Amino acid sequence: MKMIKISAVAALTCALAVGANASESKPKRELKNNMMVITNTTPAAVDNIADAFTEGTFYGRLRMNAFKWDWKDVDQDNKAFGVGGSMTYKTAPFAGVSATAGLYYANSPFSSLRQDNADIGETKAGKDTFSRYNVNRTGDWSMATLAEAYLQYDVSKTTFKAGRQIFESFLTKSNDTKMIPNTFMGYVVETKELPKTTIRAAYFTEQKLRDHTTFHDPLTFGTEMNNDNKGNWNNNDDSAIHKGLSFANITNAGGDTNNALIVADLRNKSIENLQIDLTYGLVPDMVSNFTAELNYKINLGDKLSLTPGIRHMQQFDDGAGAIGGATLKGGLAGQSGAVNGYKEANSLDSSLTMARLVLTDGIFKAQIGYSAVADEGDIVAPWRGFPTGGYTRAMAQYNWYANTKTTAAEVHYNFGKAGIVPGFQAMLRYAMQDFDEAKQAAGVQADSNIIHIDLNQRVTPALYAKLRIGLVDADERVGSTDKDSYNEYRFELNYLF
């Protein structure tokens, strides 16, 4: 009941604030269904440095997130609640040069709506409303960070960026569904000089996860401060991290714990109705991958279209397997040969293949998808760009372990566009995940069926509400109990100004 009252107060506060912005016919920014920001208004170019600052634009965002996880058998029920927001400032371009800075803040002020300090390790998706590292050391449930701070130079159809920034790609995403986005430190160049083609290259030296206030190595798990296990909440502790690539394991192997992440991609639409996407990712001397994706739109008339799509990701072990082993859980580090269902315990060579069919008329969308991971190593992708995303991934699920096969179907309906309920959209997804039982000793979960529901309501041009429900029905693990069944509930409010 308390959570409902607090949510109502937050909603009322946002609604009252709408009046100050009601005169604007179109907001400066909007949110997509996945909470990614679309910027409609940017500063116009100026002819002197002083105007670059005075003619810049501020972008604000207030937000609230509430989480509840209800596990079936294991005693890991958990909850989380966060409030906060961000203020971003972008200067007007002068001689092609501009600057952007984004300050983000989050807090979990109500102890009744969050875990106790000693139980924060049980928090799942809601952990991104606070920093486990900070709570452990100081008891501080708030986060403040300059997540974005970059210089930008535009010339012709080419853009250069240097600094802390969001980079949305197949491998790397902001995944901005909590309080603070996932961002990267480094350099990006993007060019559209070739007709119907976009080419990008990025070199990142550090990453800041959503529940962190500082930047860190993009691949190393944990730090040297592991005597109390708290160091694992300071470096890259993403849910999809390869735990075998720990600070200790890399250091003992003579490796470097200051890694770089390199991403290059290309999108081409030269052939009518065909979109080609190519992505190359590399962590030098560790692991690399190449991904190709094709989507071909077939017009069926009366706004109806059918789009078949395929995606293949090939992963190459460049040294990480010998250090951390074939499984993301880390239990095969230092081993070789066939162990716990993995044919080569020290190899991360692998691949992932997906296919889907999408039928849509702009209001209604239906999709079926399938993905299969080779029976080799697990797929390494701890940068919030989920490898099976858009095909078979359901909320909070990681279905890119070796020899995992997933079939998924989903339906979207835009009630607003249909003229039924203004601003309302709904999505229903059903996924069947077939994991490899032989790998459960290495930590792989049991087979499961998932129902995932998203309900999105755009209350006003600036106020958004979203309810997410995930229902997971899993088998018992071999020789164990049901560790993988749970119900999850999320509620989010966003107000942009």
N, C-alpha and C positions, 0 to 999 in steps of 0.2 A: 504493500500500500504506500509506503514511503516513497518508493521509486516512482510510482504513478504520480504522486503529488509533486515531486521534484520535477518530473518531466513536464507536467502541466505548467508549472511556474516558468520553466525554461521556454516553453512554447509561447506563453503569454508575453514574456519579455521580448522575444524575437518579433512577435506580432505587433507589439507597440512600436518597435523600432522601424517597422515597415513604413510608417507614415512619413518619416524623414526622407524616404527615398521614393515615395509614391509618384512623384512628378516625373520621374524618368520613364520614358516609354520603353526603353530597353536597358537592362542592367549591364554594367561594365563587364561582368563575368557571369557565367552560367555553369551548372554542374551536369555532367553526363550521369547516366544511371550508375556507373562504377565510381562516382564521386570525383572523377578527373575534371579539372577546371577548363572551361572554354573561355578565352578572353575575347570579348567583343570590341573593347575600346583600348587603344594604346596611344601614347602621346605622339603628337605630330612633330616632325623635324623642326628644329630651330636653327638660327644663324649665329648664336653666340653662347658661350659657356654659361653665363648667368641664367639665361632663359632655359637652359637644359635642366636646371634644378627647379626653377620657379614654375615651369610648365610641365613638370613631371606629374605622374598619377599615383595616387594611393589606392590600394585594393585591400579591403578588410573581409574577414570571415570569422563569425562566431559559430561554435559548434558544441554539441553534446553527444556523448556516446554511452549507452548502457548495455551490459552483457550479462547473460545468465547461462551457465552450462550445467546440465543435469545428467550426470553419468548413470548408467543403468545398474551396474554391479560394483564397480570400484568406487572407493570413497574419495572422489576428486571433484565433487561439486564445487563450482567456483563462480564468482561474480566480479564485475568491475564496473566502474562508473567514472567518466571523465568530462570535464568542461574546460573550455579554453577558446583559443582562436589564433588568428594570425594577422599581421599587418605587413603588407608588401609595398615597396615604393620602387617605381621605375622612372628613371629620368627620361626626358625627351632626347631623341637622338640629335647629336651635333657632329657634323662631318662624318656621319655613319656610326659614331660611338655613343653607346648608352650604358647605363649601369642599373642593376637590379639588386635589391636586398630584401629578404623576407625573414621577419622575426616571428617565431612560433612559441606558443605557451599552452601548457596543459596542466590540469590539477585534478586530483581525486580527493576532494575535501570532506566527503561524508564517509566515515568509517563503517557505517552500517551497510553501505552499498559496495564495499570492496572487501578483499581478503584481509585477514590480519597480517601484520608485518612478517610474522614467521611462516606464513602460508603462501607467500607470493609466488613460490615456485609451482604451485598448482594452477595458477591463472593461465588460461590458454589464449584465445584471440584477444581478450581484453587486456592482456599485458601491455599492449601498445598505448594504453591511456596513462602509463607511468613508466618510470625507469626502475627496473628491478635492482640495477647496480646502485642507484642513489638511495633507494629505500633500505637496502641491506647495510649501507655504510653510515647513512646519516638520518634515516627515517623520513626523508623528504619525499613526499608523494607528488611534487610538482616538477615540471620540466620547462626549461626556457632555453631556446637555442636559435642561433642565426643559421638556419638550415639552407638558406639561399643567399649568395653574395657573389655576383659575377659581373664581369665586363663583357660587353657585346659589341662586335663590329660588323656592320652590314655593308656590303659592296655588291652592286649588281644583284645577282640572285644567289649570293653566297653569304653565309653567316658564320662568324667565329665567336665562341664563348669560352671564357676562362674563369674558373672559380667554382664555388659551390652551386650546384644546379640540379634540376630535375631532368632526367633523360628517359623518355618513354621509348622503349624498343622491345623487341621480342625477349631479350635477356634481362633488361633492366627497366623497372617501372617505379613510379612514385607510390603506387598502391595506396593512395591517399584515402583510405576508408576508416581511419581512426582519428587521431588528433594532429599528428605531425607526419609529413611525407617522408619517404625514403629518398635521400638525395646523395649526390656524388661530388667529389672534389676532383677537378681535372680540366681537360680541354676537349672541346667539341667543334667540329667543322661540318657544316651542312651546305650542300649546293644543289641548285635546280637548274643549272646552266643547260643541261641536256634536255631536249623536249620530253615531256611526260615522264621524267625520271628524277628521283630524289636520291642523292647519295650522301651518306653521313659516316663520320669516323670519330671515335671518342677514345681518349686515353685518360683513365681514372686511376689516381693513386690512393684514394680513400673513399669510404662509404660511411654514411650515417643512417643506421636503421631507424625505424619509426619510434622505438622506445629508448633511443639513445640521445644524449645531448652533445656528444663529441663524435668526431670522425675517427675511423679506424681502418685497419687492413680489410680489404674486401673478401678475403678467403680464409685467413687464419682464425681458428676457433679457440677462444680462451686466451689467457695471457700467462705470464710466469707466476702470477699470484693465484695459484690453484690449491694452496694448502687448506683452504676452507671452501673450495669449489665456487667461490664467488667471482673469481676471475673470469669464469665462463660467461658472465653477464656483462662483460666490458668490451671484448673484441667482437667479432662477427658471431653472434649467437642466434641468427635467424633460424626459424623452425626447419628450414630446408638445408641448413648448413651441413657440410661433411665433417662430422665430429672427429673423424680419424685424422683430419688435417689440423691438429691442435698445435698450439705453440710448442709444447714439449716434444711432440713427434717430429715436427718440422725442424726444430732446433737440433734434436738428437741425430737427425739424418743429414745435418749440415746444410739444410735449406735456408731460404730467406723468408722471414716473417713480415717483410715489407713488400707485398706483392702489388702488381698493377693489373688492372682489368682493361682489356682493349676490346672495343666493339666496333665493327664496321657493317653497315647494311646498305641495301639498295632496294628501291621500289620502282617498278616500271609498269606503265600502263599504255605502252605503244600499240599493243594489239587490242582492238576494240573488245570490251567486256572482260578482258583478261588482266588480272593483277598478279604480278610476279614479285615475290619478296625473297631476298637472299640476306642471310646474316652470318657473320663470322665473329666468334668470341674466343678470347685467348687470355689466360693467365700464364705468362711465360714460365717455362720449366715446370709447369704443374698440369694443366689440362686445357684443351681447346675443343671447339666444336664448329660445325658448319650446318646451317639450316636452310632448306629451300621450301618455299610454299607457293602453291598455285591456287587461285580462285577464279573460276570462270562463270560469269553471269549469263544465264539463258533467259531471255525475255519471253514470257508466256502470254503476254497481252493483258490489257486492263490493269496495269501497274503490277501485275503478278510476275515474279521471277523465281527461278530455281538456280542456286549457285552451288555446284560441287567444289569442294576444296580438299587439297591434300597438303600435308606438311611432313617433312622428314628431317630429323636431326641426327647427325653423326657425331659422336663424341670420341676424342682421341686422347689417350693417356700419354702425357708428356713428362711423367715422373711422379704424379700425385698418388697413383695406385700403390707404388712401392712404399710410400710414406704412410698413407692412411688406410689402404685397403679398398676393396671393391664396394663396400656398403656405406651409405651415408651415416649409419648409426655408429660407425667407428670401431666396431668389435673385431674387425679382421685386420687391424693394423699390425704390420710385421709378420703376417702369415702368408703362406703360398700354397698353391695347389687347390684341390677341391675341399672347401670348408663350409659347413652350415648352408648347403644348397647353392653356393656360388662356385662355379666351375674353376675360376682363377681368382683366388682370394686377394691377389695383389695387382689386379688389373682393372682400370676404369674405362678401357675401350668398351664402347656400347653404342646403341642407337635407339631411336624412338620414332615410330611411324604413326601418323594419324590421318583420318579421312572424315569428311562430314558432308551433309547435304542440308542446304538452307533454303526454305521456301518462305517468301514474304511478299506482301503487297504494300508495305509501308506502315500498316497498322497492325497486322497480324504477322507473326513470324514463328515458324516451326523448324526445329533442327534435330537431326540425329547425328551422332558422332561415335567414332571408335578410335581407340589408341592401343598400341602394343609396344612394350619395351623389350628389347632383345634380352635373352637369357645370358647376360654378361655382367657388366658393372652397373651400378645405379647412376642416374643422371645428376650431374652436379650443376645446380642453378640456384644459389642462395642470394639472388639479387632482386627478388620479388617479381620477376618476369616468369610466370609459371609456364613450364614447357608445354603442358597440355591445355593451357588456358584458351578458351574460345572453342574447344573441341569436346573435352570430356571432364574437365576439372569441376568439381563441386566445391562449395564453400568449405574452407578449412581442411580440404583433403589434399594429400600428396600421393599421387598415383603414378610416379615415375621411378619407382623401385624396379629392379631387374625382374623381368618375366612377369610384369603386371599387365593385365588386359582389362580395358574399361569400355563399356558401352553406355552411352548417355543419350537421352532425349529431352528436349525442352521446348516450351511454348511461351512466347511473349505476346502481350496484347496491350496496345496503347489506347486506353479508354478515352483519353483526352482527344486524340486525333479522330477517334470514331464518333466524337460528339456525345459521349455517354456520361463520363465523369471528367470534368475539366482538370487537367494536370495529373491524372492518375494513370499509372502503368503497373503491370503485374507480370511476373515471370514464375514459371513452375518448371523445375528440372528434376529428372529422375536418372540416377546413375547406378550402374552395377559394376563393382570393382572386384576383379578376380586376381588376388595376390597369390604368390607362390608359397604354399604351406611349408615347403622344404626350407624356406629362408626365415621362418619365424624365430628360429633359435638365434638368428642374427638381428632380430628386432623388427622384422617386417610384420605388419598388422594382418588381421584375418580378413577374409572376404566380407564384403558389406554391400548393402543397398542403401542409397541415400535419396531422400526427398529434400529438395532445396526450394524455398519460396522467397521471392523478393517482392515487396509492395512499396512502390514509390509514389509519393504525393507531392507535387509542386503546389504549395499552398498559395503563394504569391510569386511574382517574378523573382523575388529574392529569398524566399523561405522554402526550404525543402525538408520533408520528413521521409524516413525510410525504415521499414521493418523487414528484418531478415529472419528466416526460420530454417534450421537444419535438423533433420531427423535421420539418425544413422542407426541402422539395424545390422549388426555384425555377427558373424559366427564366433563361437568360442575358439580361442587359439588352441593349437594342438597340445594336448596334455596340460591345459591350463583352464582359465575361466574367460568370461566375456570381458575383455579389456577395451573394446573398441566401440561399444554402443553408447550413444548419448543423444540428448536433445539440446539444441543450442538456440538461443533467442538474442537478437540484437535490435536495438532501436537507436536511430540517429536523427539529430536535427542540425541543419545548416542554415545560416543566414549570411548572405553575401552583401557587401556594401562598398 
